[in-house]
Amino acid sequence: MKIKAPWVHRLGGFLAAHAVRGWMGTLDYQGAYYDPTVDTAHPDCNGQKIYVFWHEYILFPFYLRGHNNLAMLLSRHQDAEMLSHAAHHLGYEFVRGSSRKGGTAALRELLRRSGRMNLAITPDGPRGPRRTLAQGPIYLSSKLGLPLVAMGFGFDRPWRMPTWDRFALPRPYSRARGVVSPAIQIPTDLDRDGLEHYRREVERLLNYLTTEAEAWAASGARHIAQVAAGPAHPMRPPFRLPDDARTNAPAESNTLRRAA
């Protein structure tokens, strides 16, 4: 039976937000950036972007980048109602739409409200298939001229939920790792074949970065471009950026070069 009472969704969102803060706050976060300035918490980050990551790892950015100029694109389906309230408590704006349907209207609404807001999309959500990129983010990037940033996340031996995306629930006090692409500028006004080409390339890139982050989290090894990451906070920087972070950026893959 579906829950329709608004107060139930509000209460559930409030409790979920507090649970995320408590649970995810125990993890050890490290990141590796091809370009650290794409991070919305970086002081040199500028210009609007579309951030994409797989639905199963939504807890990672949900915890780290609240109150950080990000809006999440959430499904219009009733199942996302509680999630929208949790997003609000964690410091996110949100728009109701889909990476498959209604995305353009949702983003235009967002852009009317704020000329500097970024958008976060789980491009295989809300119902899959798992790790298959919908064409919506490519279309939005091409149509509106906003670059994409692909974010691969991984936890050390997470518990996997029996859901379509095998949702990853990290073990308390375990490792959490992220590998983040530079901004990828999608050509404007792509035709259907062009959209499909870039959809495949970005999907391949996102799977590559996710696999790298998962292997890094499982190994416990130190990454050559590793920086400590934490929640954005007005009183302290969200991560420590080494002087040689740019020269020690992750080796660029063929997939990354093609997508960029």
TACORJO-V264657 format. One record per helix or strand. SS is the DSSP state (~ for helix, > for strand). FROM is the first residue (numbers start at 0). TO is the last residue. If there is no record, write none. Layout:
SS	FROM	TO
SS	FROM	TO
This chain:
~	5	23
>	27	32
~	35	37
>	48	51
~	54	63
>	69	73
~	77	88
>	92	95
~	102	112
>	117	120
~	135	143
>	146	154
>	158	159
>	167	168
>	174	179
>	183	183
~	191	218
>	225	228
>	232	232
>	235	235
>	238	238
~	253	258
